[in-house]
Amino acid sequence: MKKVTVVGVGNLGSCIAYEVANRGLVDKLVLVDICQELAEGNATDIAQALAFRNNTEVKAGDYKDAEGSQVIVVTAGKPRSPDMKSRMELFEANRRIIAAVASEIRKNIGQESVIVTLTNPVDVMNYLMWKNVGLDRRKVLGSAGMLDSARLRTVLARMLRTPVLDVKAYVLGEHGESQVPVFSQVSIEGRKRASNQTERREMAKRLRESALEVISKKGATIYAPTSNTVTMIQAILHDEKRLAVCSVVLDGEYGLKNVSLGVPVILGENGVEQVLEWELDEEEKAIFYQGAENLRKTIADVSAM
């Protein structure tokens, strides 16, 4: 039996839950939220949406009901608002929430689950989840890299006036100010596409602005993180061995340890089956390692509290 639990079913969590059910990925879907009525309302709404599609069982529950889940998705926390310049502004509000969620998962759920963290700032929250939950580092993943990569692909497709499915491009590193668009590996219709510094600056600028543009106009980014996260969940449930960019606690890869950072991985039933170490050019390396250092300092500040 395939089972997924979503912890935190506000705007983003409920959309992820619906998409998991709508794709028919699981036999059982459990919704957990501090507001029980919200979880119950969403569970009923999703169940009714499936009446002509599949037999997925959808229920509101608590952490004990999550036992046996192959994947636990955590969106619990305060979302980013239009007035916030950085996701790091959510740090104080969300670190206690993540610690509490991790404690409940550790008490009630076995070692078989893969955890997918979306709470911002996602790299730091994913590290805190790993530290508190007691699972292998490759079973605790931050969902952000595929979202950033989707945004980059959209930016490039519009700038180059080409269909987005013809664009192959990825974003590594911090989900934030030090994100790394890997321009050195961009390809269009399977052919490498070189770019000059002026183009790179403009592409990077548009990429940075893309999330805030959505947030300023509709209040939150919902559909893009939903779709990209559920594609990750699908890869885990179906053991697809799919290439993805996830925030993972590193243990020597890229010369880094004890920091969660967006890197290319192969996703399968055990979570991260392999971390891929891509060659980056000098500019990309500088941004990548600066982001890692920023996150390391934040983690050190947490440890000192």
C-alpha positions in Angstrom: 0.0 0.0 0.0 1.3 3.4 -0.9 0.7 6.1 1.6 1.6 9.8 2.0 1.1 12.2 4.8 1.0 16.0 4.5 1.7 18.0 7.6 0.4 21.6 7.3 -2.6 21.8 4.9 -3.0 25.5 4.3 -2.8 26.9 0.7 0.3 25.0 -0.3 -0.1 21.8 1.7 -3.7 21.3 0.5 -2.7 21.8 -3.1 0.1 19.2 -2.7 -2.3 16.8 -1.1 -4.9 17.3 -3.9 -2.2 16.8 -6.6 -0.9 13.6 -5.0 -4.5 12.3 -4.8 -5.4 13.5 -8.3 -2.4 11.8 -9.9 -3.5 8.6 -8.2 -0.1 8.1 -6.6 -1.3 6.6 -3.3 -3.9 4.3 -1.8 -4.1 6.4 1.4 -3.5 10.1 2.0 -3.4 11.6 5.6 -3.7 15.3 6.3 -2.3 16.7 9.6 -2.7 20.2 10.7 -2.7 22.1 14.0 -6.2 23.2 13.0 -8.1 19.9 12.9 -11.2 21.4 11.2 -9.0 22.7 8.3 -7.6 19.2 7.8 -11.0 17.7 8.0 -12.5 20.2 5.5 -9.7 19.7 3.0 -9.9 15.9 3.4 -13.6 15.9 2.5 -13.1 18.3 -0.3 -10.3 16.3 -1.9 -12.2 13.0 -1.4 -15.2 14.5 -3.2 -13.0 15.7 -6.1 -11.8 12.1 -6.7 -15.2 10.5 -6.9 -15.0 10.1 -10.7 -11.2 9.5 -10.8 -9.8 7.0 -8.3 -10.2 5.2 -5.0 -7.7 7.1 -2.9 -8.7 7.1 0.7 -8.3 10.6 2.1 -8.5 11.3 5.9 -7.7 14.0 8.4 -5.6 12.6 11.3 -2.7 13.0 13.7 0.9 11.9 13.7 0.0 8.4 14.8 -2.1 8.0 11.6 1.0 8.8 9.5 2.7 5.6 10.5 3.6 3.5 7.4 3.8 6.6 5.1 6.5 6.2 2.4 6.6 10.0 2.2 5.8 12.8 4.7 5.5 16.3 3.3 6.0 19.2 5.7 4.7 22.6 4.7 3.9 23.7 8.3 5.0 27.2 9.1 4.6 30.8 8.3 4.7 31.5 4.5 6.6 34.3 2.9 4.7 37.5 2.5 5.1 40.3 -0.1 6.8 42.7 2.3 9.6 40.2 3.0 12.8 40.8 1.0 14.3 37.4 2.0 13.1 34.0 3.0 15.5 34.2 6.0 13.0 36.6 7.6 10.9 33.5 8.4 13.7 31.9 10.3 12.7 32.7 13.9 9.0 32.0 13.3 9.5 28.7 11.6 12.4 27.0 13.4 10.3 26.2 16.5 7.5 24.8 14.3 9.9 22.5 12.5 11.5 21.3 15.8 8.0 20.5 17.1 7.0 18.7 13.9 10.2 16.7 13.8 9.7 15.7 17.5 6.2 14.3 16.7 7.5 12.4 13.6 10.3 10.9 15.6 7.9 9.8 18.4 5.2 8.3 16.2 6.7 7.2 12.9 9.3 4.6 12.0 12.6 4.9 10.0 11.1 3.9 6.6 9.6 7.3 5.7 11.2 9.9 3.4 10.6 13.5 4.6 10.2 16.3 2.1 10.5 19.8 3.7 9.0 22.9 2.1 9.0 25.3 5.1 11.1 28.4 4.4 14.0 29.2 4.7 14.0 25.6 3.3 17.7 24.8 3.4 18.0 25.7 7.1 14.6 24.1 8.0 15.6 20.9 6.2 18.8 20.8 8.2 16.9 21.3 11.5 14.4 18.6 10.4 17.3 16.2 9.9 19.0 17.1 13.2 15.7 16.6 15.1 14.1 13.7 13.4 16.9 11.1 13.6 16.6 9.8 10.0 19.4 9.1 7.5 20.4 12.4 5.8 19.4 11.0 2.4 15.8 10.5 3.7 15.3 14.2 4.5 15.0 16.4 1.5 14.2 20.1 0.9 12.0 20.9 -2.0 13.1 24.0 -3.7 15.7 23.3 -6.4 13.3 22.0 -8.9 11.0 25.0 -8.4 14.0 27.3 -8.9 15.0 25.3 -12.0 11.4 25.5 -13.4 11.5 29.3 -12.9 14.9 29.5 -14.7 13.5 27.4 -17.6 10.5 29.7 -17.9 12.8 32.8 -17.9 15.1 31.3 -20.6 12.2 30.2 -22.7 10.6 33.7 -22.7 13.9 35.5 -23.3 15.0 33.1 -26.1 11.5 32.8 -27.5 11.6 29.0 -27.5 9.2 26.4 -26.1 9.9 25.8 -22.4 10.1 22.0 -22.9 13.1 22.5 -25.3 15.0 24.2 -22.4 17.2 22.2 -20.0 18.5 24.2 -17.1 19.0 23.8 -13.4 19.5 26.0 -10.3 21.7 24.7 -7.5 22.8 26.0 -4.1 20.8 28.0 -1.6 17.1 28.6 -2.1 17.6 32.3 -1.7 20.0 35.2 -2.5 22.9 32.9 -3.4 21.1 30.6 -5.7 23.2 29.3 -8.6 21.7 29.3 -12.1 24.1 26.8 -13.8 24.4 28.7 -17.1 27.4 26.6 -18.1 25.1 23.6 -18.5 22.1 25.2 -20.2 21.0 23.5 -23.4 18.3 24.2 -26.0 16.9 21.3 -28.0 19.8 19.2 -26.7 22.5 21.6 -27.8 24.6 23.6 -25.3 23.7 27.2 -25.3 26.6 29.6 -24.3 25.7 33.0 -22.8 27.7 36.2 -22.2 27.9 38.1 -18.9 25.3 40.6 -19.9 22.8 37.8 -20.7 23.6 36.0 -17.5 23.1 39.1 -15.4 19.7 39.7 -17.0 18.6 36.1 -16.7 19.7 36.0 -13.0 17.9 39.2 -12.3 14.6 37.9 -13.8 15.0 34.6 -11.9 15.4 36.4 -8.6 12.4 38.6 -9.3 10.1 35.7 -10.5 9.0 34.5 -7.1 8.4 38.0 -5.6 6.4 38.9 -8.7 3.9 36.1 -8.1 3.8 36.8 -4.3 3.2 40.5 -4.8 0.3 39.8 -7.2 -1.5 36.8 -5.6 0.0 36.5 -2.1 1.9 33.3 -2.5 3.5 30.8 -4.9 1.3 27.7 -5.0 1.0 25.8 -8.2 4.7 25.8 -9.2 6.0 24.4 -5.9 3.0 22.0 -5.8 3.7 20.5 -9.2 7.5 20.2 -8.7 7.2 18.7 -5.2 4.6 16.1 -6.3 6.9 15.1 -9.2 9.6 14.5 -6.5 7.1 12.5 -4.5 6.2 10.4 -7.5 9.8 9.7 -8.2 10.2 8.3 -4.7 6.9 6.3 -4.6 7.6 4.8 -8.1 11.4 4.3 -7.5 12.0 6.2 -10.8 15.7 7.0 -10.2 14.9 10.5 -11.5 17.3 13.4 -11.7 16.2 16.2 -9.5 17.7 19.1 -7.5 16.9 18.8 -3.8 18.3 20.4 -0.6 20.3 17.6 1.1 22.5 17.5 4.2 25.9 17.0 2.6 28.6 14.7 4.1 31.7 15.4 2.0 30.1 16.0 -1.4 31.3 19.2 -3.0 33.8 19.3 -0.1 31.0 20.3 2.3 29.6 18.8 5.5 26.7 19.4 7.8 24.9 21.9 5.6 21.8 21.4 3.6 22.1 22.8 0.1 20.5 22.3 -3.3 22.4 19.7 -5.3 21.6 17.4 -8.2 20.5 13.9 -7.0 19.0 10.7 -8.2 15.6 10.2 -6.5 14.2 6.7 -5.7 12.4 4.8 -3.1 15.0 5.4 -0.5 15.0 9.2 -1.0 18.4 10.3 -2.4 19.9 7.3 -4.1 23.0 9.3 -5.2 24.4 12.9 -5.0 25.8 14.0 -8.3 28.8 16.3 -8.2 28.6 18.5 -11.3 31.4 20.6 -12.7 30.7 24.3 -12.1 32.6 27.2 -13.7 34.5 29.6 -11.4 31.7 32.2 -11.1 29.1 29.4 -10.3 31.5 27.9 -7.7 32.0 31.2 -6.0 28.2 31.8 -5.6 27.6 28.2 -4.6 30.2 28.2 -1.8 29.1 31.6 -0.6 25.6 30.3 -0.2 26.9 27.3 1.7 28.9 29.6 4.1 25.8 31.8 4.7 23.8 28.7 5.6 26.6 27.4 7.8 26.6 30.7 9.8 22.9 30.5 10.2 23.1 26.9 11.4 25.9 27.9 13.9 23.6 30.6 15.2 20.8 28.1 15.7 23.2 25.7 17.6 24.2 28.6 19.9 20.6 29.3 20.9 
